[in-house]
């Protein structure tokens, strides 16, 4: 997440917003991985 989502320094304030952003980054990264797996 630090590399893909830019989470070395978060731009969000508060734990809830940071967690939500982390979930979204994780979901997006999983979609990218699934697309790569189906293409291979």
CHARMM internal coordinates of N, CA and C (Angstrom, degrees):
IC EDIT
DIST 1 N 1 CA 1.4469
DIST 1 CA 1 C 1.5225
ANGL 1 N 1 CA 1 C 111.06
DIST 1 C 2 N 1.2989
ANGL 1 CA 1 C 2 N 115.75
DIHE 1 N 1 CA 1 C 2 N -32.74
DIST 2 N 2 CA 1.4556
ANGL 1 C 2 N 2 CA 117.29
DIHE 1 CA 1 C 2 N 2 CA -179.04
DIST 2 CA 2 C 1.5181
ANGL 2 N 2 CA 2 C 110.99
DIHE 1 C 2 N 2 CA 2 C -64.79
DIST 2 C 3 N 1.3303
ANGL 2 CA 2 C 3 N 116.22
DIHE 2 N 2 CA 2 C 3 N -37.38
DIST 3 N 3 CA 1.4527
ANGL 2 C 3 N 3 CA 119.66
DIHE 2 CA 2 C 3 N 3 CA -177.53
DIST 3 CA 3 C 1.5283
ANGL 3 N 3 CA 3 C 111.33
DIHE 2 C 3 N 3 CA 3 C -80.64
DIST 3 C 4 N 1.3012
ANGL 3 CA 3 C 4 N 116.91
DIHE 3 N 3 CA 3 C 4 N -48.22
DIST 4 N 4 CA 1.4575
ANGL 3 C 4 N 4 CA 121.37
DIHE 3 CA 3 C 4 N 4 CA -173.43
DIST 4 CA 4 C 1.5167
ANGL 4 N 4 CA 4 C 112.06
DIHE 3 C 4 N 4 CA 4 C -78.07
DIST 4 C 5 N 1.3184
ANGL 4 CA 4 C 5 N 117.47
DIHE 4 N 4 CA 4 C 5 N -45.09
DIST 5 N 5 CA 1.4586
ANGL 4 C 5 N 5 CA 121.41
DIHE 4 CA 4 C 5 N 5 CA -173.22
DIST 5 CA 5 C 1.5037
ANGL 5 N 5 CA 5 C 115.05
DIHE 4 C 5 N 5 CA 5 C -94.12
DIST 5 C 6 N 1.3229
ANGL 5 CA 5 C 6 N 117.97
DIHE 5 N 5 CA 5 C 6 N -2.41
DIST 6 N 6 CA 1.4518
ANGL 5 C 6 N 6 CA 120.05
DIHE 5 CA 5 C 6 N 6 CA -179.04
DIST 6 CA 6 C 1.5204
ANGL 6 N 6 CA 6 C 112.68
DIHE 5 C 6 N 6 CA 6 C 70.25
DIST 6 C 7 N 1.3300
ANGL 6 CA 6 C 7 N 117.00
DIHE 6 N 6 CA 6 C 7 N 39.86
DIST 7 N 7 CA 1.4544
ANGL 6 C 7 N 7 CA 120.52
DIHE 6 CA 6 C 7 N 7 CA -175.95
DIST 7 CA 7 C 1.5191
ANGL 7 N 7 CA 7 C 112.68
DIHE 6 C 7 N 7 CA 7 C -96.95
DIST 7 C 8 N 1.3143
ANGL 7 CA 7 C 8 N 118.06
DIHE 7 N 7 CA 7 C 8 N 19.78
DIST 8 N 8 CA 1.4613
ANGL 7 C 8 N 8 CA 117.96
DIHE 7 CA 7 C 8 N 8 CA 173.73
DIST 8 CA 8 C 1.5265
ANGL 8 N 8 CA 8 C 109.41
DIHE 7 C 8 N 8 CA 8 C -66.45
DIST 8 C 9 N 1.3151
ANGL 8 CA 8 C 9 N 115.94
DIHE 8 N 8 CA 8 C 9 N -35.93
DIST 9 N 9 CA 1.4636
ANGL 8 C 9 N 9 CA 121.28
DIHE 8 CA 8 C 9 N 9 CA 173.99
DIST 9 CA 9 C 1.5142
ANGL 9 N 9 CA 9 C 106.20
DIHE 8 C 9 N 9 CA 9 C -141.88
DIST 9 C 10 N 1.3135
ANGL 9 CA 9 C 10 N 116.25
DIHE 9 N 9 CA 9 C 10 N 114.74
DIST 10 N 10 CA 1.4505
ANGL 9 C 10 N 10 CA 119.62
DIHE 9 CA 9 C 10 N 10 CA -175.68
DIST 10 CA 10 C 1.5242
ANGL 10 N 10 CA 10 C 111.31
DIHE 9 C 10 N 10 CA 10 C -77.49
DIST 10 C 11 N 1.2963
ANGL 10 CA 10 C 11 N 115.99
DIHE 10 N 10 CA 10 C 11 N 151.16
DIST 11 N 11 CA 1.4607
ANGL 10 C 11 N 11 CA 119.71
DIHE 10 CA 10 C 11 N 11 CA 178.63
DIST 11 CA 11 C 1.5198
ANGL 11 N 11 CA 11 C 111.89
DIHE 10 C 11 N 11 CA 11 C -100.56
DIST 11 C 12 N 1.3242
ANGL 11 CA 11 C 12 N 116.19
DIHE 11 N 11 CA 11 C 12 N 3.09
DIST 12 N 12 CA 1.4567
ANGL 11 C 12 N 12 CA 120.92
DIHE 11 CA 11 C 12 N 12 CA -177.64
DIST 12 CA 12 C 1.5180
ANGL 12 N 12 CA 12 C 110.60
DIHE 11 C 12 N 12 CA 12 C -101.96
DIST 12 C 13 N 1.3214
ANGL 12 CA 12 C 13 N 115.81
DIHE 12 N 12 CA 12 C 13 N 146.45
DIST 13 N 13 CA 1.4606
ANGL 12 C 13 N 13 CA 120.74
DIHE 12 CA 12 C 13 N 13 CA 176.65
DIST 13 CA 13 C 1.5140
ANGL 13 N 13 CA 13 C 108.37
DIHE 12 C 13 N 13 CA 13 C -103.44
DIST 13 C 14 N 1.2976
ANGL 13 CA 13 C 14 N 115.57
DIHE 13 N 13 CA 13 C 14 N 136.11
DIST 14 N 14 CA 1.4473
ANGL 13 C 14 N 14 CA 120.50
DIHE 13 CA 13 C 14 N 14 CA 178.20
DIST 14 CA 14 C 1.5105
ANGL 14 N 14 CA 14 C 111.72
DIHE 13 C 14 N 14 CA 14 C 97.68
DIST 14 C 15 N 1.3150
ANGL 14 CA 14 C 15 N 113.40
DIHE 14 N 14 CA 14 C 15 N 149.05
DIST 15 N 15 CA 1.4600
ANGL 14 C 15 N 15 CA 119.66
DIHE 14 CA 14 C 15 N 15 CA -177.25
DIST 15 CA 15 C 1.5178
ANGL 15 N 15 CA 15 C 111.80
DIHE 14 C 15 N 15 CA 15 C -69.72
DIST 15 C 16 N 1.3222
ANGL 15 CA 15 C 16 N 117.26
DIHE 15 N 15 CA 15 C 16 N -40.57
DIST 16 N 16 CA 1.4648
ANGL 15 C 16 N 16 CA 120.56
DIHE 15 CA 15 C 16 N 16 CA -176.63
DIST 16 CA 16 C 1.5203
ANGL 16 N 16 CA 16 C 111.37
DIHE 15 C 16 N 16 CA 16 C -62.89
DIST 16 C 17 N 1.3132
ANGL 16 CA 16 C 17 N 116.56
DIHE 16 N 16 CA 16 C 17 N -45.07
DIST 17 N 17 CA 1.4747
ANGL 16 C 17 N 17 CA 119.29
DIHE 16 CA 16 C 17 N 17 CA -179.50
DIST 17 CA 17 C 1.5199
ANGL 17 N 17 CA 17 C 111.73
DIHE 16 C 17 N 17 CA 17 C -67.13
DIST 17 C 18 N 1.3285
ANGL 17 CA 17 C 18 N 115.99
DIHE 17 N 17 CA 17 C 18 N -38.61
DIST 18 N 18 CA 1.4593
ANGL 17 C 18 N 18 CA 119.51
DIHE 17 CA 17 C 18 N 18 CA 178.96
DIST 18 CA 18 C 1.5270
ANGL 18 N 18 CA 18 C 110.42
DIHE 17 C 18 N 18 CA 18 C -66.15
DIST 18 C 19 N 1.3332
ANGL 18 CA 18 C 19 N 117.02
DIHE 18 N 18 CA 18 C 19 N -40.34
DIST 19 N 19 CA 1.4677
ANGL 18 C 19 N 19 CA 120.09
DIHE 18 CA 18 C 19 N 19 CA 177.64
DIST 19 CA 19 C 1.5175
ANGL 19 N 19 CA 19 C 111.31
DIHE 18 C 19 N 19 CA 19 C -64.04
DIST 19 C 20 N 1.3203
ANGL 19 CA 19 C 20 N 117.09
DIHE 19 N 19 CA 19 C 20 N -41.93
DIST 20 N 20 CA 1.4604
ANGL 19 C 20 N 20 CA 120.58
DIHE 19 CA 19 C 20 N 20 CA 178.56
DIST 20 CA 20 C 1.5248
ANGL 20 N 20 CA 20 C 110.88
DIHE 19 C 20 N 20 CA 20 C -61.82
DIST 20 C 21 N 1.3132
ANGL 20 CA 20 C 21 N 116.45
DIHE 20 N 20 CA 20 C 21 N -43.87
DIST 21 N 21 CA 1.4630
ANGL 20 C 21 N 21 CA 119.66
DIHE 20 CA 20 C 21 N 21 CA 178.08
DIST 21 CA 21 C 1.5228
ANGL 21 N 21 CA 21 C 110.87
DIHE 20 C 21 N 21 CA 21 C -63.01
DIST 21 C 22 N 1.3350
ANGL 21 CA 21 C 22 N 117.04
DIHE 21 N 21 CA 21 C 22 N -37.72
DIST 22 N 22 CA 1.4653
ANGL 21 C 22 N 22 CA 120.31
DIHE 21 CA 21 C 22 N 22 CA 178.97
DIST 22 CA 22 C 1.5208
ANGL 22 N 22 CA 22 C 110.66
DIHE 21 C 22 N 22 CA 22 C -65.16
DIST 22 C 23 N 1.3278
ANGL 22 CA 22 C 23 N 117.64
DIHE 22 N 22 CA 22 C 23 N -41.13
DIST 23 N 23 CA 1.4668
ANGL 22 C 23 N 23 CA 120.37
DIHE 22 CA 22 C 23 N 23 CA 177.31
DIST 23 CA 23 C 1.5291
ANGL 23 N 23 CA 23 C 110.64
DIHE 22 C 23 N 23 CA 23 C -62.04
DIST 23 C 24 N 1.3073
ANGL 23 CA 23 C 24 N 116.92
DIHE 23 N 23 CA 23 C 24 N -42.03
DIST 24 N 24 CA 1.4620
ANGL 23 C 24 N 24 CA 120.23
DIHE 23 CA 23 C 24 N 24 CA -179.09
DIST 24 CA 24 C 1.5228
ANGL 24 N 24 CA 24 C 111.23
DIHE 23 C 24 N 24 CA 24 C -66.55
DIST 24 C 25 N 1.3141
ANGL 24 CA 24 C 25 N 117.19
DIHE 24 N 24 CA 24 C 25 N -40.84
DIST 25 N 25 CA 1.4638
ANGL 24 C 25 N 25 CA 120.37
DIHE 24 CA 24 C 25 N 25 CA 177.95
DIST 25 CA 25 C 1.5246
ANGL 25 N 25 CA 25 C 110.01
DIHE 24 C 25 N 25 CA 25 C -64.48
DIST 25 C 26 N 1.3275
ANGL 25 CA 25 C 26 N 116.32
DIHE 25 N 25 CA 25 C 26 N -41.86
DIST 26 N 26 CA 1.4594
ANGL 25 C 26 N 26 CA 119.86
DIHE 25 CA 25 C 26 N 26 CA 178.61
DIST 26 CA 26 C 1.5123
ANGL 26 N 26 CA 26 C 112.06
DIHE 25 C 26 N 26 CA 26 C -62.71
DIST 26 C 27 N 1.3255
ANGL 26 CA 26 C 27 N 116.88
DIHE 26 N 26 CA 26 C 27 N -42.57
DIST 27 N 27 CA 1.4652
ANGL 26 C 27 N 27 CA 120.64
DIHE 26 CA 26 C 27 N 27 CA 179.54
DIST 27 CA 27 C 1.5266
ANGL 27 N 27 CA 27 C 110.99
DIHE 26 C 27 N 27 CA 27 C -65.09
DIST 27 C 28 N 1.3142
ANGL 27 CA 27 C 28 N 116.81
DIHE 27 N 27 CA 27 C 28 N -42.63
DIST 28 N 28 CA 1.4615
ANGL 27 C 28 N 28 CA 120.14
DIHE 27 CA 27 C 28 N 28 CA 179.88
DIST 28 CA 28 C 1.5271
ANGL 28 N 28 CA 28 C 110.79
DIHE 27 C 28 N 28 CA 28 C -65.13
DIST 28 C 29 N 1.3167
ANGL 28 CA 28 C 29 N 116.42
DIHE 28 N 28 CA 28 C 29 N -40.36
DIST 29 N 29 CA 1.4546
ANGL 28 C 29 N 29 CA 119.38
DIHE 28 CA 28 C 29 N 29 CA 179.73
DIST 29 CA 29 C 1.5268
ANGL 29 N 29 CA 29 C 111.12
DIHE 28 C 29 N 29 CA 29 C -66.24
DIST 29 C 30 N 1.3246
ANGL 29 CA 29 C 30 N 116.95
DIHE 29 N 29 CA 29 C 30 N -37.54
DIST 30 N 30 CA 1.4606
ANGL 29 C 30 N 30 CA 119.86
DIHE 29 CA 29 C 30 N 30 CA 177.04
DIST 30 CA 30 C 1.5197
ANGL 30 N 30 CA 30 C 111.24
DIHE 29 C 30 N 30 CA 30 C -64.80
DIST 30 C 31 N 1.3213
ANGL 30 CA 30 C 31 N 118.00
DIHE 30 N 30 CA 30 C 31 N -37.61
DIST 31 N 31 CA 1.4632
ANGL 30 C 31 N 31 CA 120.58
DIHE 30 CA 30 C 31 N 31 CA 176.72
DIST 31 CA 31 C 1.5235
ANGL 31 N 31 CA 31 C 111.23
DIHE 30 C 31 N 31 CA 31 C -63.93
DIST 31 C 32 N 1.3119
ANGL 31 CA 31 C 32 N 116.67
DIHE 31 N 31 CA 31 C 32 N -40.69
DIST 32 N 32 CA 1.4670
ANGL 31 C 32 N 32 CA 120.54
DIHE 31 CA 31 C 32 N 32 CA 177.90
DIST 32 CA 32 C 1.5211
ANGL 32 N 32 CA 32 C 109.87
DIHE 31 C 32 N 32 CA 32 C -63.87
DIST 32 C 33 N 1.3364
ANGL 32 CA 32 C 33 N 117.01
DIHE 32 N 32 CA 32 C 33 N -42.66
DIST 33 N 33 CA 1.4637
ANGL 32 C 33 N 33 CA 120.30
DIHE 32 CA 32 C 33 N 33 CA 178.87
DIST 33 CA 33 C 1.5177
ANGL 33 N 33 CA 33 C 111.28
DIHE 32 C 33 N 33 CA 33 C -63.33
DIST 33 C 34 N 1.3281
ANGL 33 CA 33 C 34 N 117.31
DIHE 33 N 33 CA 33 C 34 N -41.05
DIST 34 N 34 CA 1.4567
ANGL 33 C 34 N 34 CA 120.37
DIHE 33 CA 33 C 34 N 34 CA 179.89
DIST 34 CA 34 C 1.5281
ANGL 34 N 34 CA 34 C 110.66
DIHE 33 C 34 N 34 CA 34 C -64.65
DIST 34 C 35 N 1.3200
ANGL 34 CA 34 C 35 N 116.62
DIHE 34 N 34 CA 34 C 35 N -38.63
DIST 35 N 35 CA 1.4601
ANGL 34 C 35 N 35 CA 119.92
DIHE 34 CA 34 C 35 N 35 CA 178.93
DIST 35 CA 35 C 1.5298
ANGL 35 N 35 CA 35 C 110.62
DIHE 34 C 35 N 35 CA 35 C -64.70
DIST 35 C 36 N 1.3163
ANGL 35 CA 35 C 36 N 116.20
DIHE 35 N 35 CA 35 C 36 N -39.30
DIST 36 N 36 CA 1.4699
ANGL 35 C 36 N 36 CA 119.40
DIHE 35 CA 35 C 36 N 36 CA 178.35
DIST 36 CA 36 C 1.5203
ANGL 36 N 36 CA 36 C 111.41
DIHE 35 C 36 N 36 CA 36 C -66.89
DIST 36 C 37 N 1.3280
ANGL 36 CA 36 C 37 N 116.76
DIHE 36 N 36 CA 36 C 37 N -37.84
DIST 37 N 37 CA 1.4624
ANGL 36 C 37 N 37 CA 119.95
DIHE 36 CA 36 C 37 N 37 CA -179.93
DIST 37 CA 37 C 1.5234
ANGL 37 N 37 CA 37 C 111.87
DIHE 36 C 37 N 37 CA 37 C -66.94
DIST 37 C 38 N 1.3213
ANGL 37 CA 37 C 38 N 117.45
DIHE 37 N 37 CA 37 C 38 N -39.38
DIST 38 N 38 CA 1.4660
ANGL 37 C 38 N 38 CA 119.73
DIHE 37 CA 37 C 38 N 38 CA -179.47
DIST 38 CA 38 C 1.5217
ANGL 38 N 38 CA 38 C 111.08
DIHE 37 C 38 N 38 CA 38 C -73.30
DIST 38 C 39 N 1.3278
ANGL 38 CA 38 C 39 N 117.36
DIHE 38 N 38 CA 38 C 39 N -27.37
DIST 39 N 39 CA 1.4666
ANGL 38 C 39 N 39 CA 120.24
DIHE 38 CA 38 C 39 N 39 CA 179.92
DIST 39 CA 39 C 1.5106
ANGL 39 N 39 CA 39 C 111.02
DIHE 38 C 39 N 39 CA 39 C -76.24
DIST 39 C 40 N 1.3188
ANGL 39 CA 39 C 40 N 117.23
DIHE 39 N 39 CA 39 C 40 N -26.20
DIST 40 N 40 CA 1.4708
ANGL 39 C 40 N 40 CA 120.11
DIHE 39 CA 39 C 40 N 40 CA -176.12
DIST 40 CA 40 C 1.5113
ANGL 40 N 40 CA 40 C 112.55
DIHE 39 C 40 N 40 CA 40 C -79.30
END
COOR INIT
IC SEED 1 N 1 CA 1 C
IC BUILD
